[in-house]
């Protein structure tokens, strides 16, 4: 699932329209409102994606369905892929902070711990 969050200003506008059309703008929504709006946006996006995938399968386009699903809901890199990226950063001396380096060490350690002896 991708994080699809409406802008706070838009949520504020929706709240103004719902609670009091004459209310001045600038009402900042609380975290629960942001969460609900985010979940609603995600649900809507998921419904749209599911409908597109179903349509493409129904119309003999299964490769397109897989491609659009992969593009719109990419899977995060595996631990192995993350460790390889970290290793590449070490080889290129591409760390800008000690925290980045420690994070990469941790990723590589976690990947190594998953290997069988």
C-alpha positions as CSV (number, residue, x, y, z in Angstrom):
1,X,0.0,0.0,0.0
2,X,1.3,3.4,-0.9
3,X,0.8,6.3,1.4
4,X,-1.7,8.6,-0.3
5,X,-2.4,11.5,2.0
6,X,-4.5,14.5,1.0
7,X,-2.9,17.9,1.7
8,X,-3.8,19.3,5.1
9,X,-5.2,22.4,3.5
10,X,-7.6,20.3,1.5
11,X,-8.7,18.4,4.6
12,X,-9.2,21.7,6.3
13,X,-11.3,22.9,3.4
14,X,-13.4,19.7,3.6
15,X,-13.9,20.2,7.4
16,X,-14.9,23.8,6.8
17,X,-17.4,22.8,4.2
18,X,-18.8,20.0,6.4
19,X,-19.0,21.8,9.8
20,X,-19.7,25.4,8.9
21,X,-19.6,26.8,5.4
22,X,-19.3,30.3,6.8
23,X,-16.3,29.3,9.0
24,X,-13.0,31.1,8.3
25,X,-10.4,28.9,6.7
26,X,-7.3,27.8,8.5
27,X,-8.8,25.2,10.8
28,X,-6.0,22.7,11.3
29,X,-7.3,19.2,11.5
30,X,-6.3,16.8,14.3
31,X,-4.3,13.7,13.8
32,X,-7.4,11.4,13.9
33,X,-8.9,13.5,11.1
34,X,-5.7,13.2,9.1
35,X,-5.6,9.5,9.6
36,X,-9.2,9.0,8.5
37,X,-8.7,11.2,5.4
38,X,-5.5,9.3,4.6
39,X,-7.3,6.0,4.9
40,X,-10.2,7.2,2.8
41,X,-7.8,8.4,0.1
42,X,-6.0,5.1,0.2
43,X,-9.2,3.1,0.0
44,X,-10.4,5.2,-3.0
45,X,-7.0,4.7,-4.8
46,X,-7.1,1.0,-4.1
47,X,-10.6,0.7,-5.4
48,X,-9.6,2.5,-8.6
49,X,-6.5,0.3,-9.1
50,X,-8.6,-2.8,-8.5
51,X,-11.2,-1.7,-11.1
52,X,-8.4,-1.0,-13.6
53,X,-6.8,-4.3,-13.0
54,X,-10.1,-6.2,-13.3
55,X,-11.0,-4.3,-16.5
56,X,-7.7,-5.2,-18.1
57,X,-8.0,-8.8,-17.2
58,X,-11.6,-8.9,-18.4
59,X,-10.4,-7.4,-21.7
60,X,-7.6,-9.8,-22.3
61,X,-4.7,-7.5,-21.1
62,X,-3.3,-9.5,-18.1
63,X,0.3,-8.2,-18.8
64,X,-0.9,-4.6,-18.5
65,X,-2.7,-5.5,-15.3
66,X,0.5,-6.8,-13.7
67,X,2.5,-3.9,-15.0
68,X,0.1,-1.2,-13.7
69,X,-0.1,-3.0,-10.4
70,X,3.6,-3.1,-10.0
71,X,4.0,0.5,-11.0
72,X,1.2,1.8,-8.7
73,X,1.9,-0.4,-5.7
74,X,5.6,-1.2,-5.8
75,X,7.0,-3.7,-3.4
76,X,9.6,-2.4,-1.0
77,X,13.1,-3.8,-1.7
78,X,13.9,-7.1,0.0
79,X,16.4,-7.2,2.9
80,X,18.9,-8.8,0.4
81,X,18.4,-5.9,-2.0
82,X,18.7,-3.4,0.8
83,X,22.0,-5.0,2.0
84,X,23.3,-5.0,-1.6
85,X,22.5,-1.2,-1.9
86,X,24.2,-0.6,1.5
87,X,27.3,-2.6,0.3
88,X,27.4,-0.5,-2.9
89,X,27.4,2.7,-0.8
90,X,30.3,1.3,1.2
91,X,32.2,0.5,-2.0
92,X,31.5,4.0,-3.3
93,X,32.3,5.7,0.0
94,X,28.9,7.3,-0.4
95,X,28.0,7.9,3.3
96,X,27.4,11.5,4.4
97,X,26.8,10.9,8.1
98,X,27.8,8.3,10.8
99,X,24.1,7.5,11.3
100,X,23.7,6.5,7.6
101,X,26.8,4.3,7.9
102,X,25.4,2.7,11.1
103,X,22.1,2.1,9.5
104,X,23.8,0.4,6.6
105,X,25.8,-1.8,9.0
106,X,22.6,-2.8,10.7
107,X,20.9,-3.7,7.4
108,X,23.9,-5.8,6.3
109,X,24.0,-7.5,9.7
110,X,20.3,-8.3,9.6
111,X,20.7,-9.8,6.1
112,X,23.7,-11.9,7.2
113,X,21.7,-13.2,10.3
114,X,19.1,-14.6,7.9
115,X,21.7,-16.8,6.1
116,X,21.9,-20.5,7.1
117,X,25.2,-21.6,8.7
